[in-house]
């Protein structure tokens, strides 16, 4: 836990917002919100630490927080699910603690109502299926369970952007001058744009980790393809959570089975990504 505390980074803008809170008389509320956000992010980081994930940092921002992990998408589904859901689950015990503390004089009914409201709002907002919120990560996880990784990336971002547009329209109609909300929505827009720009890098890391054997809890899957298909198209069929065996069909009903590592070797080390499978294997 001490190691996690050392990874906490506080944005300079956080101190600015805190100062505004002091000047305007909302210091207690601002501090309360950031405490909730910190515990939320520590929930993610603590669970990731339990599964021995590499944690980059836990950063507090003016409009929330983020726990950055230095991991590809080759971890088991259940691990990522628990890491994602660990954040929202922190709000359950926080609300329970508030109900317990309200019987004491130092924790007023007003404090309790404000604390519960912020917990519910933060939890519900984070569960929206928009990247990089927890709901968006869950959506990405579900889609990648049913579709090849490269295709799942695109579907998840398309879905995230569509839902973000819907939320933006609803916000414009109902609260057009809510500055904090528009700051957060702008941050989400930028995050989705960057995720789209970085999708090739994310896919390459997914493949490289598989080439280097950094995959755990995978189940076998056979991919049946004609020998004329390109190496590049084969790797686009790879799914997270699976160890692939490629069944190649030749001209005269010949069949040959190769491991995904052989295809990845041709892709990265032999620079044959545009070559067909018949160029990298021999029948007979």
C-alpha positions in Angstrom: 0.0 0.0 0.0 2.9 2.3 0.7 4.1 1.7 -2.9 0.7 2.8 -4.2 0.7 6.0 -2.1 4.1 6.9 -3.6 2.5 6.7 -7.1 -0.1 9.3 -6.3 0.4 12.5 -8.4 -1.6 15.7 -7.8 -2.2 17.9 -10.8 -1.3 21.6 -10.3 -4.8 22.4 -11.3 -6.1 20.5 -8.3 -4.5 23.1 -6.0 -6.1 25.8 -8.1 -9.5 24.3 -7.7 -8.9 23.8 -4.0 -7.9 27.4 -3.6 -11.1 28.5 -5.4 -13.0 26.3 -3.0 -11.4 28.1 0.0 -12.2 31.5 -1.5 -15.8 30.7 -2.4 -16.5 28.8 0.9 -16.8 25.3 -0.7 -13.5 24.0 0.7 -15.2 21.2 2.7 -17.2 20.0 -0.4 -14.2 20.2 -2.7 -12.1 18.2 -0.2 -14.9 15.7 0.2 -15.1 15.1 -3.6 -11.4 14.6 -4.0 -11.3 12.2 -1.1 -14.0 10.1 -2.7 -12.2 10.2 -6.1 -8.9 9.2 -4.5 -10.4 6.2 -2.7 -12.2 5.3 -6.0 -8.8 5.3 -7.9 -7.1 3.5 -5.0 -9.7 0.7 -5.4 -8.6 0.2 -9.0 -4.9 0.5 -8.1 -5.1 -1.8 -5.1 -6.8 -4.6 -7.1 -4.4 -4.2 -10.0 -1.5 -4.4 -7.4 -3.0 -7.6 -6.1 -2.9 -9.1 -9.6 0.7 -7.9 -10.0 -0.2 -5.4 -12.7 2.3 -2.6 -13.4 0.9 0.7 -12.1 2.3 3.9 -13.6 0.6 6.5 -11.5 -2.6 7.6 -9.7 -3.3 11.1 -10.7 -5.8 13.5 -9.1 -7.2 16.0 -11.6 -9.6 19.0 -11.1 -12.5 17.0 -12.5 -11.7 13.5 -11.2 -8.8 11.0 -11.1 -7.2 8.3 -13.2 -5.1 5.2 -12.3 -2.8 4.5 -15.2 -1.7 0.9 -15.7 1.3 -0.2 -17.9 -0.4 -3.3 -19.1 -1.5 -4.6 -22.5 -4.8 -6.4 -23.1 -3.5 -9.9 -22.7 -4.4 -10.2 -19.0 -7.3 -12.6 -18.1 -10.8 -11.2 -18.5 -11.7 -11.8 -14.9 -8.6 -9.8 -13.7 -9.5 -6.8 -15.8 -13.2 -7.1 -14.7 -12.2 -7.0 -11.0 -9.8 -4.1 -11.6 -12.5 -2.1 -13.3 -15.3 -2.8 -10.9 -13.1 -2.2 -7.8 -13.4 1.5 -8.3 -17.3 1.8 -8.2 -17.5 -0.7 -5.4 -15.6 1.7 -3.1 -18.6 3.9 -3.0 -20.7 1.2 -1.4 -18.6 1.0 1.8 -18.1 4.8 1.8 -21.9 5.4 1.8 -22.2 2.7 4.6 -19.6 4.5 6.7 -21.5 7.8 6.2 -24.7 6.2 7.5 -22.7 5.0 10.6 -21.0 8.4 11.2 -24.2 10.5 11.0 -25.1 9.5 14.5 -22.1 11.5 15.8 -22.0 15.3 16.2 -19.0 16.0 14.0 -20.8 14.4 10.9 -24.0 16.4 10.4 -27.0 15.3 8.4 -26.0 17.9 5.8 -22.5 16.4 5.5 -24.1 12.9 5.2 -26.5 14.0 2.5 -23.8 15.8 0.5 -21.3 12.8 0.9 -23.9 10.3 -0.2 -25.0 12.5 -3.2 -21.4 12.9 -4.4 -20.7 9.2 -4.1 -23.8 8.2 -6.0 -23.2 10.8 -8.7 -19.5 9.8 -9.2 -20.3 6.1 -9.2 -23.2 6.5 -11.7 -21.2 8.9 -14.0 -18.2 6.5 -14.0 -20.4 3.7 -15.1 -21.5 5.5 -18.2 -20.3 3.3 -21.2 -17.9 6.1 -22.4 -14.1 5.6 -22.7 -12.1 6.0 -20.5 -14.7 5.8 -17.7 -15.2 2.5 -15.9 -18.4 1.9 -17.9 -16.4 2.4 -21.1 -13.7 0.0 -20.0 -16.4 -2.6 -19.2 -18.0 -2.1 -22.6 -14.6 -2.5 -24.2 -14.0 -5.7 -22.2 -17.4 -7.2 -23.2 -17.0 -6.4 -26.9 -13.4 -7.8 -26.9 -14.8 -11.0 -25.4 -17.0 -11.6 -28.5 -14.9 -10.0 -31.3 -11.3 -10.1 -32.5 -9.2 -7.6 -30.8 -8.6 -5.2 -33.7 -12.4 -5.2 -34.6 -13.4 -4.8 -30.9 -11.2 -1.7 -30.6 -13.1 0.1 -33.3 -16.5 -1.1 -32.1 -15.8 0.1 -28.6 -14.6 3.5 -29.7 -17.6 3.9 -32.1 -20.0 3.0 -29.3 -18.2 5.3 -26.8 -18.3 8.3 -29.2 -22.0 7.7 -30.0 -23.0 7.6 -26.3 -20.8 10.6 -25.6 -22.7 12.5 -28.3 -26.0 11.5 -26.7 -24.9 12.7 -23.3 -23.6 16.0 -24.7 -27.0 16.6 -26.5 -28.9 15.8 -23.3 -26.6 18.1 -21.3 -26.9 20.9 -23.8 -30.7 20.7 -23.6 -30.9 20.5 -19.8 -27.9 22.2 -18.3 -26.3 24.3 -21.1 -24.2 26.5 -18.7 -22.9 23.8 -16.4 -19.2 24.6 -16.7 -17.8 21.6 -14.8 -19.8 19.2 -16.8 -18.6 20.7 -20.1 -15.0 20.5 -18.9 -15.4 16.8 -18.2 -17.2 16.2 -21.5 -14.4 18.0 -23.3 -11.9 15.8 -21.5 -13.8 12.7 -22.6 -13.9 13.9 -26.2 -10.1 14.4 -26.2 -9.6 10.9 -24.6 -11.7 9.2 -27.3 -9.9 11.1 -30.0 -6.5 10.0 -28.6 -7.7 6.5 -28.1 -8.6 6.4 -31.8 -5.3 7.8 -32.8 -3.4 5.3 -30.7 -5.4 2.2 -31.7 -2.7 0.9 -34.0 -0.1 1.2 -31.2 -2.4 -0.6 -28.8 -2.9 -3.4 -31.3 0.8 -3.7 -32.0 1.5 -4.0 -28.2 -1.3 -6.6 -28.0 0.5 -8.6 -30.7 4.0 -8.1 -29.4 3.1 -9.3 -25.9 1.7 -12.4 -27.5 4.9 -12.9 -29.5 6.9 -12.6 -26.3 4.7 -15.0 -24.5 3.1 -12.4 -22.2 -0.3 -14.1 -22.2 -2.0 -15.8 -19.3 -5.2 -17.8 -18.8 -5.7 -18.3 -22.6 -7.9 -21.0 -24.1 -7.1 -22.6 -27.4 -8.9 -21.5 -30.6 -8.5 -22.9 -34.1 -8.8 -20.4 -37.0 -9.6 -22.0 -40.3 -8.3 -19.9 -43.2 -7.3 -20.4 -46.9 -3.6 -20.4 -47.7 -4.1 -17.3 -49.9 -5.0 -15.1 -46.9 -2.3 -12.5 -45.9 -0.4 -12.6 -42.6 -1.7 -9.2 -41.8 -5.3 -10.4 -42.1 -4.7 -13.4 -40.0 -3.4 -11.4 -37.0 -6.5 -9.2 -37.3 -8.5 -12.4 -36.3 -6.6 -12.8 -33.0 -8.8 -12.5 -29.9 -7.7 -11.7 -26.4 -8.0 -14.6 -24.0 -7.2 -17.1 -26.8 -4.1 -19.0 -27.9 -4.6 -19.5 -31.6 -3.8 -22.4 -33.9 -4.2 -21.5 -37.6 -5.6 -24.3 -39.7 -4.5 -23.5 -43.3 -6.4 -25.1 -46.2 -4.4 -25.8 -49.4 -5.5 -26.3 -53.0 -6.2 -30.1 -52.8 -7.9 -30.2 -49.4 -4.4 -30.2 -47.8 -4.4 -28.9 -44.3 -1.6 -27.7 -42.1 -1.7 -26.4 -38.6 0.7 -23.7 -37.3 0.9 -21.8 -34.1 0.1 -18.1 -33.8 3.8 -17.5 -32.8 4.8 -18.6 -36.4 2.5 -16.0 -37.9 3.7 -13.3 -35.5 7.3 -14.2 -36.3 6.6 -13.6 -40.0 4.7 -10.4 -39.2 7.4 -8.7 -37.0 10.8 -10.3 -37.7 10.5 -11.4 -41.3 8.5 -8.3 -42.5 6.0 -10.5 -44.3 2.8 -8.9 -43.1 1.5 -8.5 -46.7 2.6 -12.0 -47.8 0.1 -14.8 -48.0 0.3 -17.8 -45.7 1.5 -20.0 -48.7 4.7 -17.8 -48.8 5.6 -18.7 -45.2 4.8 -22.4 -45.0 5.3 -25.5 -47.2 2.6 -28.0 -47.9 3.4 -31.7 -48.4 
